[in-house]
């Protein structure tokens, strides 16, 4: 990647003859950005551009450049690219559009580009890209005149759109390095992360992601560095349109974005969900050490904004810190005995009575910072442009506060009033201080640093993401690719997953004898590869309490199957002991990029109505399995409410871990659905199982 971001020499192919306004001349932009390396311009028709002598072709170059940048029409890209490869250029950026981003013809051109690159061992960035930006070495391949940060921040961006380079101020605020992978035909996130891991100029990494390639490799690269360098990921495309339909409940519930969420947690990434949160997180990481805990001290000139902050904290996983009682006597004013302090600290009455708002603010911040139970402070203060309010200016007060902030805890500001815009840059320039555009952005940013601190305290284990060198067990087979009934139960038993006692038969008398031996009530179910959702088709009868009821229900089920599915295959009728307990759904689905996903959630007939589910990337560790359970909305019910006994949560956890092992051992399992699973104080029992195998 260093050849892309810090090349000693560059060949530019497709430079416009014109320069100036409206020319979008990348040579002109490169010079304006300050690049000091050697530039070779290839143009077949003019002798020079902007004073640089041109060469008619790549073959005519007197030396092999370290990087080539191609900006020609898509139909000319392949011939030029082959010239670069044959010349020995090993790094190529294809700015040109119209490939897989356009139509099938473009997709075919991109496939040919990739084949050529692999044949010649050339690395390609793009196509459809803005290229790279490196403010440290004054290098940019953009065809727009981008601003150059005079003091580049240690923040590197990897994006799937050039808009994040063009709109720096709107997205990340500042950038030290940027890589636009565009269509990602070759260089992708998994290639860039190892470089950024080693790069001493990168301390913070931001990813703008629309999709992923080599997902498991990406997760391993991210997990290796997550505890040392924060990785902020802005994943777009969260809509339901990304979720796939599937044969099982599990498959339909494991939507694309939910899997990305689980993968990011597994690898220790800090996810943000919109532009506002992205900008807030970037600013917080650039200015603050991570919050050591969730407790926020709030010093505000208005009680209304204190309430807003408390609401924002609850939304973002922070909480108001306890007010330090040791500071009460020093801060409270006996002239307004009615004004009892708490957190948020309402400063204005104290400032009005005491004569100095900034003096009260300083005392309050010092007291909050001295408390071990305060992990950061948000100050909400007015700044007015009028000279009558010069007493409200904050830089000197803030400087003194920071001198006593020996713990280097974050100090965030939201300023309001007509002087705020001029005041904010003065505070932003101070170490450990940042001004945000709103209370919500301040809390979003602080919360992101706290989430990262939790990752640092419990970093991801890279070994949990390693690929297996060989399968863990013999491949499962089934005539139609679907395993149900007793064959599915055998698979479960081999992994220690308990299932409800049952028998499969076509004889009502045999079913009745079995029911009498185990005791009523029992359940009857049609077993057929074509009846995956048998409840929806009337293929399940519950609450059978005696022999006559069983025989009648047995006969009714056989008749229903014959009438509605004369051409389907009937395995038999399953009679099962009817269990009681909380109904859960457990399952496995296989994501094409991240591999096996384990799911747990509310089960039964309302599974897809309430969609109370949690997902984890296999293999799961016990702590992950426990966290998945705790994240469910029905978790309090599992713990027991009122007079109900709690379910055996350890048994549910063991079942999740067993499913994780099953998923890792059998990559041929596309989907596995246990619904319902009855969890009670005696254990966790699968009542119905279906396994969908991949054809590959």
C-alpha positions as CSV (number, residue, x, y, z in Angstrom):
1,X,0.0,0.0,0.0
2,X,2.9,2.3,0.5
3,X,3.3,2.3,-3.3
4,X,-0.2,3.8,-3.6
5,X,0.1,6.3,-0.8
6,X,3.7,7.5,-1.0
7,X,5.0,6.8,-4.5
8,X,8.4,8.1,-5.5
9,X,7.2,8.4,-9.1
10,X,3.8,8.5,-10.8
11,X,2.6,7.9,-14.4
12,X,-0.6,9.9,-15.3
13,X,-2.6,8.4,-18.2
14,X,-5.6,10.4,-19.5
15,X,-4.6,13.9,-18.3
16,X,-6.8,16.6,-20.0
17,X,-5.1,19.1,-22.2
18,X,-7.0,21.9,-20.6
19,X,-6.3,23.3,-17.1
20,X,-8.0,25.8,-14.8
21,X,-11.7,26.2,-14.1
22,X,-13.8,23.2,-15.1
23,X,-10.9,21.2,-16.5
24,X,-10.7,18.6,-13.6
25,X,-7.1,18.1,-14.5
26,X,-5.5,15.6,-12.1
27,X,-2.0,16.7,-12.9
28,X,-2.9,20.3,-12.0
29,X,-4.6,19.0,-8.7
30,X,-1.6,16.9,-7.8
31,X,0.8,19.9,-8.3
32,X,-1.5,22.2,-6.2
33,X,-1.6,19.6,-3.5
34,X,2.2,19.8,-3.3
35,X,3.5,16.5,-4.6
36,X,7.3,16.5,-4.9
37,X,7.9,13.2,-6.6
38,X,8.6,12.5,-10.3
39,X,5.6,12.8,-12.6
40,X,5.4,11.1,-16.1
41,X,2.6,12.3,-18.3
42,X,1.3,10.0,-21.1
43,X,-0.5,11.7,-23.9
44,X,-0.4,10.7,-27.6
45,X,-1.3,14.0,-29.2
46,X,0.3,17.0,-27.4
47,X,4.0,17.6,-26.6
48,X,3.5,18.9,-23.0
49,X,0.9,19.7,-20.4
50,X,1.4,22.3,-17.7
51,X,5.1,22.4,-18.6
52,X,5.6,18.6,-18.3
53,X,6.8,16.9,-21.5
54,X,4.5,14.1,-22.5
55,X,5.2,10.5,-23.7
56,X,3.1,9.0,-26.4
57,X,2.7,5.7,-24.6
58,X,3.6,3.8,-21.4
59,X,6.1,1.8,-23.4
60,X,8.0,5.0,-24.2
61,X,8.7,5.9,-20.6
62,X,12.4,6.0,-19.8
63,X,11.9,4.2,-16.4
64,X,9.3,2.2,-14.5
65,X,7.1,4.4,-12.3
66,X,6.1,3.2,-8.9
67,X,2.4,4.0,-9.6
68,X,0.2,4.6,-12.6
69,X,-3.1,6.5,-12.5
70,X,-5.5,5.7,-15.4
71,X,-8.2,8.2,-16.2
72,X,-9.4,7.3,-19.7
73,X,-12.7,6.1,-21.1
74,X,-13.6,2.6,-20.0
75,X,-13.1,1.0,-23.4
76,X,-9.5,2.2,-23.4
77,X,-8.6,1.1,-19.9
78,X,-7.7,-2.5,-20.6
79,X,-5.2,-1.7,-23.4
80,X,-3.5,0.9,-21.3
81,X,-3.6,-1.3,-18.2
82,X,-1.8,-4.1,-20.2
83,X,0.9,-1.6,-21.2
84,X,1.4,-0.7,-17.6
85,X,1.6,-4.3,-16.6
86,X,4.0,-5.2,-19.4
87,X,6.2,-2.2,-18.5
88,X,6.5,-3.6,-14.9
89,X,4.4,-1.1,-13.0
90,X,3.0,-3.0,-10.0
91,X,0.5,-0.5,-8.6
92,X,-2.3,1.0,-10.7
93,X,-5.2,3.2,-9.8
94,X,-8.1,3.1,-12.3
95,X,-10.1,6.3,-11.8
96,X,-12.4,5.5,-14.8
97,X,-16.1,4.7,-14.2
98,X,-18.4,2.4,-16.2
99,X,-17.3,-1.0,-15.0
100,X,-19.2,-3.2,-12.5
101,X,-20.8,0.0,-11.3
102,X,-22.6,0.4,-14.6
103,X,-23.8,-2.6,-16.7
104,X,-23.0,-6.1,-17.7
105,X,-20.5,-5.0,-20.4
106,X,-18.7,-3.0,-17.7
107,X,-18.8,-6.0,-15.4
108,X,-17.1,-8.1,-18.0
109,X,-14.4,-5.4,-18.6
110,X,-13.8,-5.5,-14.8
111,X,-13.4,-9.3,-14.9
112,X,-10.9,-9.0,-17.7
113,X,-9.1,-6.2,-15.7
114,X,-8.8,-8.5,-12.7
115,X,-7.6,-11.5,-14.7
116,X,-4.9,-9.4,-16.4
117,X,-3.8,-7.9,-13.0
118,X,-3.5,-11.4,-11.5
119,X,-1.6,-12.7,-14.5
120,X,1.0,-9.9,-14.2
121,X,0.8,-9.7,-10.4
122,X,-0.3,-6.0,-10.4
123,X,-2.3,-4.5,-7.6
124,X,-5.3,-2.4,-8.7
125,X,-7.2,0.2,-6.8
126,X,-10.6,0.9,-8.3
127,X,-12.0,1.2,-10.8
128,X,-14.5,4.0,-10.2
129,X,-12.4,5.7,-7.6
130,X,-11.1,9.1,-6.5
131,X,-7.8,7.3,-5.6
132,X,-5.7,8.2,-2.6
133,X,-4.8,11.2,-0.5
134,X,-1.8,11.5,1.8
135,X,-1.6,14.9,3.5
136,X,1.7,13.8,5.2
137,X,3.5,13.4,1.8
138,X,1.4,16.1,0.0
139,X,0.1,13.5,-2.5
140,X,-3.4,13.3,-4.0
141,X,-4.7,11.6,-7.1
142,X,-8.1,13.4,-7.1
143,X,-9.3,15.3,-10.1
144,X,-10.8,17.9,-7.7
145,X,-8.8,20.6,-5.8
146,X,-9.0,19.2,-2.2
147,X,-8.0,21.2,0.8
148,X,-4.7,20.2,2.4
149,X,-4.5,20.0,6.2
150,X,-1.4,21.9,7.3
151,X,-1.1,19.6,10.4
152,X,-2.4,16.3,9.3
153,X,-4.3,14.3,11.9
154,X,-3.5,10.6,12.6
155,X,-6.8,9.6,11.1
156,X,-6.9,7.4,8.0
157,X,-10.0,6.8,5.9
158,X,-10.8,3.8,3.8
159,X,-14.0,4.4,1.8
160,X,-16.1,2.9,-1.0
161,X,-16.9,6.4,-2.4
162,X,-14.8,9.4,-3.2
163,X,-17.5,11.7,-1.7
164,X,-15.9,11.2,1.7
165,X,-12.6,12.7,0.4
166,X,-14.4,15.5,-1.3
167,X,-16.7,16.2,1.7
168,X,-14.1,15.8,4.4
169,X,-15.6,18.5,6.5
170,X,-19.0,16.9,6.5
171,X,-18.0,13.4,7.2
172,X,-14.8,13.0,9.3
173,X,-13.9,16.7,9.8
174,X,-10.2,16.1,9.1
175,X,-8.2,13.4,7.3
176,X,-4.5,12.5,7.3
177,X,-4.8,9.7,4.7
178,X,-7.6,8.4,2.5
179,X,-8.1,5.4,0.2
180,X,-11.1,5.1,-2.0
181,X,-11.4,1.5,-3.0
182,X,-14.2,2.2,-5.5
183,X,-15.5,-1.0,-7.0
184,X,-12.9,-2.9,-5.1
185,X,-12.0,-5.3,-7.9
186,X,-8.7,-6.1,-6.2
187,X,-7.6,-3.9,-3.3
188,X,-10.2,-4.1,-0.6
189,X,-10.6,-3.5,3.1
190,X,-8.8,-6.7,4.0
191,X,-5.7,-5.5,2.1
192,X,-5.6,-2.0,3.5
193,X,-6.0,-2.8,7.2
194,X,-2.7,-4.6,7.6
195,X,-0.9,-1.6,6.2
196,X,-2.7,0.8,8.5
197,X,-2.0,-1.5,11.5
198,X,1.8,-1.0,10.9
199,X,1.6,2.7,9.8
200,X,3.0,5.0,12.5
201,X,1.1,8.0,11.0
202,X,-2.3,6.2,11.6
203,X,-3.8,6.1,15.1
204,X,-7.5,6.1,14.2
205,X,-9.1,4.3,11.3
206,X,-12.5,5.1,9.6
207,X,-14.2,2.7,7.2
208,X,-17.0,3.7,5.0
209,X,-18.5,0.3,3.9
210,X,-21.2,-0.6,1.4
211,X,-20.2,-4.2,1.1
212,X,-17.3,-6.6,1.9
213,X,-15.1,-9.1,0.2
214,X,-13.1,-11.8,2.0
215,X,-15.1,-11.1,5.1
216,X,-13.4,-13.5,7.5
217,X,-10.0,-12.2,6.5
218,X,-11.2,-8.7,7.1
219,X,-12.4,-9.6,10.6
220,X,-9.1,-11.2,11.5
221,X,-7.2,-8.1,10.3
222,X,-9.5,-5.8,12.3
223,X,-9.4,-8.0,15.4
224,X,-5.6,-8.0,15.5
225,X,-5.5,-4.2,15.9
226,X,-8.8,-3.4,17.6
227,X,-7.3,-3.0,21.0
228,X,-4.6,-0.7,19.9
229,X,-6.2,1.5,17.2
230,X,-9.9,2.3,17.1
231,X,-11.6,1.3,13.9
232,X,-14.8,3.3,13.3
233,X,-17.1,1.7,10.7
234,X,-19.9,3.5,8.9
235,X,-21.8,0.7,7.2
236,X,-24.5,1.9,4.8
237,X,-27.3,-0.1,3.2
238,X,-29.0,-1.1,6.4
239,X,-32.5,-1.5,4.9
240,X,-34.6,-4.6,4.9
241,X,-34.0,-5.0,1.2
242,X,-30.7,-6.6,2.1
243,X,-32.3,-9.4,4.0
244,X,-32.8,-12.6,2.1
245,X,-35.7,-15.0,2.0
246,X,-34.9,-18.5,3.1
247,X,-36.5,-21.9,3.7
248,X,-36.2,-21.6,7.5
249,X,-37.2,-19.1,10.1
250,X,-33.5,-18.7,10.9
251,X,-32.6,-17.8,7.3
252,X,-35.3,-15.1,7.0
253,X,-34.3,-13.6,10.3
254,X,-30.6,-13.3,9.7
255,X,-30.7,-10.3,7.5
256,X,-27.6,-8.8,5.9
257,X,-27.2,-5.9,8.2
258,X,-27.8,-8.0,11.3
259,X,-24.9,-10.2,10.3
260,X,-22.6,-7.2,9.7
261,X,-23.5,-6.0,13.2
262,X,-22.6,-9.3,14.7
263,X,-19.3,-9.4,12.7
264,X,-18.3,-5.9,13.8
265,X,-18.9,-6.9,17.5
266,X,-16.8,-10.0,17.0
267,X,-13.9,-8.1,15.6
268,X,-14.1,-5.1,18.0
269,X,-15.1,-2.4,15.6
270,X,-17.0,0.8,16.7
271,X,-20.0,1.1,14.5
272,X,-21.7,4.4,13.7
273,X,-25.0,4.5,11.8
274,X,-25.2,7.9,10.2
275,X,-23.2,11.0,9.2
276,X,-23.9,12.8,12.4
277,X,-22.6,10.0,14.5
278,X,-19.6,9.5,12.2
279,X,-18.5,13.1,12.5
280,X,-19.0,13.1,16.3
281,X,-17.0,9.9,16.8
282,X,-14.1,11.2,14.6
283,X,-13.9,14.4,16.5
284,X,-14.1,12.6,19.9
285,X,-11.3,10.2,19.0
286,X,-9.1,12.9,17.6
287,X,-9.4,15.1,20.7
288,X,-10.0,12.7,23.7
289,X,-8.6,9.8,25.4
290,X,-11.4,7.1,25.6
291,X,-13.8,7.5,28.6
292,X,-12.9,5.0,31.3
293,X,-16.5,4.5,32.2
294,X,-20.0,5.6,31.4
295,X,-20.5,8.3,34.0
296,X,-20.7,11.8,32.6
297,X,-20.6,15.0,34.6
298,X,-22.7,17.8,33.1
299,X,-22.2,21.5,33.8
300,X,-24.9,23.5,32.2
301,X,-26.1,27.1,32.1
302,X,-29.6,26.0,31.6
303,X,-31.6,23.2,33.3
304,X,-33.5,22.4,30.1
305,X,-30.3,21.4,28.4
306,X,-29.4,19.2,31.4
307,X,-32.6,17.3,30.8
308,X,-31.7,16.9,27.1
309,X,-28.3,15.6,28.0
310,X,-29.7,13.0,30.4
311,X,-32.0,11.8,27.6
312,X,-29.1,11.6,25.2
313,X,-27.0,9.7,27.7
314,X,-29.8,7.1,28.1
315,X,-30.0,6.7,24.3
316,X,-26.3,6.2,23.9
317,X,-25.2,4.0,26.8
318,X,-23.9,6.7,29.2
319,X,-25.3,7.9,32.5
320,X,-25.2,11.1,34.6
321,X,-22.4,10.7,37.2
322,X,-23.3,11.0,40.9
323,X,-22.8,14.5,42.2
324,X,-19.7,14.6,44.4
325,X,-21.1,15.3,47.9
326,X,-17.7,16.6,49.1
327,X,-18.0,19.6,46.7
328,X,-21.5,20.6,47.8
329,X,-20.4,23.1,50.5
330,X,-17.9,24.8,48.3
331,X,-20.3,25.2,45.4
332,X,-23.7,25.8,46.9
333,X,-24.6,29.4,47.8
334,X,-26.5,30.1,51.1
335,X,-28.1,33.1,49.4
336,X,-30.1,30.8,47.3
337,X,-30.7,27.9,49.7
338,X,-33.5,26.6,47.5
339,X,-30.9,25.7,44.8
340,X,-29.7,22.2,45.6
341,X,-27.1,20.9,43.3
342,X,-27.2,17.6,41.5
343,X,-25.9,16.3,38.2
344,X,-26.5,17.9,35.7
345,X,-25.2,20.9,37.6
346,X,-27.4,24.0,36.9
347,X,-24.8,26.8,37.0
348,X,-26.7,29.9,36.0
349,X,-28.3,30.7,39.4
350,X,-24.9,30.3,41.1
351,X,-23.2,32.5,38.5
352,X,-25.9,35.2,38.8
353,X,-25.7,35.4,42.6
354,X,-22.0,34.9,42.8
355,X,-21.2,37.4,40.1
356,X,-19.1,35.2,37.8
357,X,-20.4,32.3,35.6
358,X,-16.9,31.3,34.5
359,X,-15.7,31.1,38.1
360,X,-18.6,28.8,39.1
361,X,-18.0,26.7,35.9
362,X,-14.3,26.3,36.8
363,X,-15.0,25.3,40.4
364,X,-17.7,22.8,39.2
365,X,-15.5,21.2,36.6
366,X,-12.6,20.9,39.0
367,X,-14.8,19.2,41.6
368,X,-16.3,16.8,39.0
369,X,-12.9,15.9,37.6
370,X,-11.5,15.2,41.0
371,X,-14.2,12.5,41.6
372,X,-13.3,9.0,40.7
373,X,-16.9,8.4,39.7
374,X,-16.8,11.0,36.9
375,X,-15.3,9.8,33.6
376,X,-15.9,12.9,31.5
377,X,-17.6,16.3,31.4
378,X,-19.9,18.0,29.0
379,X,-20.1,21.8,29.5
380,X,-23.2,23.6,28.0
381,X,-22.5,27.3,28.0
382,X,-23.6,30.6,26.2
383,X,-21.1,32.7,24.3
384,X,-22.4,36.1,23.1
385,X,-20.8,38.4,20.6
386,X,-21.8,41.6,22.4
387,X,-19.1,43.3,24.4
388,X,-21.5,43.4,27.3
389,X,-20.9,39.7,27.7
390,X,-17.2,39.5,27.4
391,X,-17.3,37.9,30.9
392,X,-18.7,34.7,29.3
393,X,-15.7,33.9,27.1
394,X,-14.1,30.5,28.1
395,X,-10.6,29.9,26.8
396,X,-8.7,31.1,29.9
397,X,-11.1,29.3,32.2
398,X,-10.8,26.2,30.1
399,X,-7.0,26.3,30.2
400,X,-7.0,26.4,34.0
401,X,-9.5,23.6,34.2
402,X,-7.3,21.4,32.0
403,X,-4.3,22.2,34.1
404,X,-6.0,20.5,37.0
405,X,-7.5,17.7,34.9
406,X,-4.5,15.4,35.7
407,X,-6.5,12.3,34.7
408,X,-6.9,13.6,31.2
409,X,-10.6,13.0,31.2
410,X,-12.6,14.2,28.2
411,X,-13.9,17.8,28.4
412,X,-16.6,18.3,25.8
413,X,-18.5,21.6,25.0
414,X,-21.7,22.6,23.4
415,X,-21.7,26.4,23.0
416,X,-24.8,28.3,22.0
417,X,-25.3,32.0,21.3
418,X,-24.2,34.3,18.5
419,X,-20.5,34.2,19.6
420,X,-20.3,30.4,19.7
421,X,-19.0,30.0,16.1
422,X,-15.9,32.2,16.8
423,X,-15.3,30.7,20.3
424,X,-15.3,27.0,19.4
425,X,-12.1,26.9,17.4
426,X,-10.2,28.4,20.3
427,X,-11.4,25.7,22.6
428,X,-10.8,23.0,20.0
429,X,-7.2,23.9,19.8
430,X,-6.6,22.9,23.4
431,X,-5.5,19.4,24.2
432,X,-8.2,17.1,25.5
433,X,-11.0,19.6,24.6
434,X,-13.6,19.5,21.8
435,X,-16.6,21.5,20.9
436,X,-19.6,19.8,19.2
437,X,-22.4,21.1,17.1
438,X,-25.1,19.8,19.5
439,X,-25.7,18.1,22.8
440,X,-26.5,14.9,20.9
441,X,-23.3,15.0,18.9
442,X,-21.3,15.5,22.1
443,X,-22.9,12.5,23.8
444,X,-22.5,10.4,20.6
445,X,-18.8,11.1,20.4
446,X,-18.2,10.5,24.1
447,X,-20.2,7.3,23.9
448,X,-18.1,6.1,21.0
449,X,-14.9,6.5,23.0
450,X,-16.4,4.6,25.9
451,X,-17.5,1.7,23.7
452,X,-13.9,1.6,22.4
453,X,-12.6,1.5,26.0
454,X,-14.7,-1.6,26.6
455,X,-13.2,-3.2,23.5
456,X,-9.7,-2.4,24.9
457,X,-10.6,-4.0,28.2
458,X,-11.8,-7.1,26.5
459,X,-10.1,-7.3,23.1
460,X,-11.3,-9.8,20.5
461,X,-9.5,-13.1,20.2
462,X,-8.1,-13.4,16.7
463,X,-7.8,-17.2,17.1
464,X,-11.6,-17.3,17.2
465,X,-11.7,-16.1,13.6
466,X,-9.1,-18.4,12.2
467,X,-10.1,-20.6,9.3
468,X,-10.1,-24.4,9.8
469,X,-7.6,-26.2,7.7
470,X,-9.9,-29.2,7.3
471,X,-13.6,-30.1,8.1
472,X,-14.3,-31.2,11.7
473,X,-16.6,-34.1,10.7
474,X,-17.8,-36.2,7.8
475,X,-20.1,-34.3,5.4
476,X,-23.9,-34.5,6.1
477,X,-25.9,-35.8,3.2
478,X,-29.7,-35.9,2.4
479,X,-31.5,-36.9,-0.8
480,X,-33.2,-33.5,-1.2
481,X,-30.8,-31.5,0.8
482,X,-33.1,-31.2,3.8
483,X,-32.8,-33.2,7.0
484,X,-35.8,-33.5,9.4
485,X,-37.3,-35.8,12.0
486,X,-35.3,-38.5,13.6
487,X,-32.3,-38.0,11.3
488,X,-32.1,-34.4,12.4
489,X,-32.5,-35.4,16.0
490,X,-29.5,-37.8,15.6
491,X,-27.4,-34.8,14.5
492,X,-28.5,-32.9,17.6
493,X,-27.8,-35.7,20.0
494,X,-24.3,-36.2,18.6
495,X,-23.6,-32.6,19.8
496,X,-25.3,-33.0,23.2
497,X,-28.4,-31.0,22.2
498,X,-31.4,-32.5,24.0
499,X,-34.7,-33.0,22.1
500,X,-38.2,-33.9,23.3
501,X,-38.8,-37.7,23.5
502,X,-40.6,-38.9,20.4
503,X,-41.4,-41.6,17.9
504,X,-42.0,-41.6,14.2
505,X,-44.6,-44.0,12.8
506,X,-47.4,-44.5,10.3
507,X,-49.4,-46.7,12.8
508,X,-51.8,-45.0,15.1
509,X,-51.8,-47.9,17.6
510,X,-48.0,-47.8,17.8
511,X,-48.2,-44.1,18.5
512,X,-50.8,-44.6,21.2
513,X,-48.8,-47.3,22.9
514,X,-45.7,-45.0,23.0
515,X,-47.8,-42.2,24.4
516,X,-49.2,-44.4,27.1
517,X,-45.6,-45.5,28.0
518,X,-44.3,-41.9,28.5
519,X,-47.5,-40.3,29.6
520,X,-49.9,-37.7,28.2
521,X,-50.2,-34.9,27.0
522,X,-48.5,-35.5,23.6
523,X,-48.2,-33.7,20.2
524,X,-48.6,-35.1,16.7
525,X,-46.7,-33.7,13.7
526,X,-46.6,-34.5,10.0
527,X,-43.0,-35.2,8.9
528,X,-42.3,-34.4,5.2
529,X,-39.4,-32.7,3.4
530,X,-42.1,-30.6,1.7
531,X,-43.8,-29.6,5.0
532,X,-41.1,-27.4,6.5
533,X,-43.6,-25.0,8.1
534,X,-46.1,-27.6,9.1
535,X,-47.8,-25.4,11.7
536,X,-48.9,-23.1,8.9
537,X,-50.4,-26.0,7.0
538,X,-52.3,-27.6,9.9
539,X,-49.7,-30.3,10.3
540,X,-49.4,-30.1,14.1
541,X,-51.9,-31.2,16.8
542,X,-51.1,-30.3,20.4
543,X,-52.7,-31.0,23.8
544,X,-53.7,-34.7,23.1
545,X,-54.6,-36.2,26.5
546,X,-55.9,-39.7,25.8
547,X,-55.8,-42.6,23.3
548,X,-59.1,-41.9,21.5
549,X,-58.1,-38.3,20.9
550,X,-54.7,-39.4,19.6
551,X,-56.1,-42.0,17.2
552,X,-58.6,-39.4,15.8
553,X,-55.9,-36.8,15.4
554,X,-53.6,-39.3,13.8
555,X,-56.2,-40.2,11.2
556,X,-57.1,-36.6,10.5
557,X,-53.4,-35.7,9.9
558,X,-52.9,-38.6,7.4
559,X,-56.1,-37.6,5.6
560,X,-55.0,-33.9,5.4
561,X,-51.7,-34.9,4.0
562,X,-53.2,-37.2,1.4
563,X,-55.7,-34.6,0.2
564,X,-53.4,-31.6,0.1
565,X,-50.1,-33.1,-0.9
566,X,-50.7,-36.3,-2.8
567,X,-47.4,-36.1,-4.6
568,X,-45.3,-35.2,-1.5
569,X,-43.2,-37.6,0.5
570,X,-44.6,-38.6,3.9
571,X,-41.9,-39.7,6.3
572,X,-44.4,-40.5,9.0
573,X,-46.3,-39.0,11.9
574,X,-44.2,-38.0,14.9
575,X,-45.6,-38.4,18.3
576,X,-43.8,-36.3,21.0
577,X,-44.1,-35.7,24.7
578,X,-45.6,-32.3,25.0
579,X,-43.2,-30.1,27.0
580,X,-43.8,-26.8,28.7
581,X,-41.6,-23.8,29.2
582,X,-40.5,-20.6,27.4
583,X,-40.5,-21.0,23.6
584,X,-37.2,-20.1,22.0
585,X,-35.8,-20.2,18.5
586,X,-32.2,-21.3,18.0
587,X,-30.5,-21.8,14.7
588,X,-27.6,-21.5,12.3
589,X,-27.3,-19.6,9.0
590,X,-24.3,-19.3,6.8
591,X,-23.3,-15.9,5.5
592,X,-21.3,-15.9,2.2
593,X,-18.7,-13.5,3.6
594,X,-18.6,-14.1,7.4
595,X,-19.4,-17.8,7.5
596,X,-21.6,-19.4,10.1
597,X,-24.0,-17.3,12.2
598,X,-25.7,-18.6,15.4
599,X,-29.1,-17.2,16.3
600,X,-31.3,-17.2,19.4
601,X,-34.6,-15.5,20.0
602,X,-38.2,-15.7,20.8
603,X,-39.7,-18.9,19.4
604,X,-43.1,-20.3,18.6
605,X,-45.7,-19.1,16.1
606,X,-44.9,-15.4,16.7
607,X,-41.2,-15.6,15.9
608,X,-41.3,-13.6,12.7
609,X,-43.9,-11.2,14.1
610,X,-41.9,-9.9,17.1
611,X,-38.4,-10.6,15.6
612,X,-36.8,-10.6,19.0
613,X,-33.5,-12.2,17.9
614,X,-29.8,-11.9,18.6
615,X,-27.0,-13.2,16.4
616,X,-23.3,-14.1,16.8
617,X,-20.6,-15.1,14.4
618,X,-19.3,-18.7,15.1
619,X,-17.4,-19.9,16.8
620,X,-19.0,-18.5,20.0
621,X,-17.3,-18.2,23.3
622,X,-19.3,-18.7,26.5
623,X,-19.3,-15.0,27.2
624,X,-20.6,-14.2,23.7
625,X,-23.4,-16.8,24.1
626,X,-24.4,-15.3,27.5
627,X,-24.4,-11.8,26.0
628,X,-26.7,-12.9,23.1
629,X,-29.2,-14.2,25.7
630,X,-29.0,-11.0,27.8
631,X,-29.7,-8.8,24.7
632,X,-33.1,-10.3,24.1
633,X,-36.2,-8.4,25.1
634,X,-37.6,-11.6,26.5
635,X,-34.6,-12.1,28.8
636,X,-36.4,-10.9,31.9
637,X,-39.0,-13.6,31.3
638,X,-36.3,-16.3,31.1
639,X,-35.0,-15.1,34.5
640,X,-38.5,-15.7,35.9
641,X,-41.1,-13.2,36.8
642,X,-43.6,-13.1,39.6
643,X,-44.0,-16.7,40.8
644,X,-42.5,-18.4,37.7
645,X,-39.3,-20.4,38.0
646,X,-36.4,-19.2,36.0
647,X,-35.3,-21.3,33.0
648,X,-32.0,-23.1,33.1
649,X,-30.0,-20.4,31.3
650,X,-26.8,-22.4,31.5
651,X,-28.6,-25.1,29.4
652,X,-29.6,-22.6,26.8
653,X,-26.0,-21.3,26.7
654,X,-24.6,-24.8,26.3
655,X,-27.1,-25.4,23.4
656,X,-25.8,-22.2,21.7
657,X,-22.2,-23.4,22.1
658,X,-23.1,-26.8,20.7
659,X,-24.7,-25.2,17.7
660,X,-21.6,-23.1,17.2
661,X,-19.5,-26.3,17.2
662,X,-21.9,-28.0,14.8
663,X,-21.8,-25.0,12.4
664,X,-17.9,-25.0,12.4
665,X,-17.7,-28.8,11.9
666,X,-20.2,-28.8,9.0
667,X,-19.7,-26.0,6.5
668,X,-22.3,-27.7,4.3
669,X,-25.1,-26.6,6.7
670,X,-26.7,-23.6,5.0
671,X,-29.5,-23.3,7.6
672,X,-30.5,-25.1,10.7
673,X,-33.8,-24.2,12.5
674,X,-34.8,-25.3,16.0
675,X,-38.3,-23.9,16.6
676,X,-39.6,-24.2,19.1
677,X,-37.1,-25.0,21.8
678,X,-38.7,-25.3,25.2
679,X,-36.5,-23.9,28.0
680,X,-37.6,-24.6,31.6
681,X,-36.0,-25.1,35.0
682,X,-35.1,-28.7,33.9
683,X,-33.1,-27.7,30.8
684,X,-33.4,-26.8,27.1
685,X,-35.2,-29.2,24.7
686,X,-35.5,-29.0,20.9
687,X,-39.0,-29.9,19.8
688,X,-38.6,-29.4,16.0
689,X,-35.5,-29.4,13.9
690,X,-34.8,-29.0,10.2
691,X,-31.5,-28.8,8.5
692,X,-30.9,-27.3,5.0
693,X,-27.7,-28.5,3.3
694,X,-25.9,-26.6,0.6
695,X,-25.5,-28.2,-2.8
696,X,-21.8,-27.5,-3.1
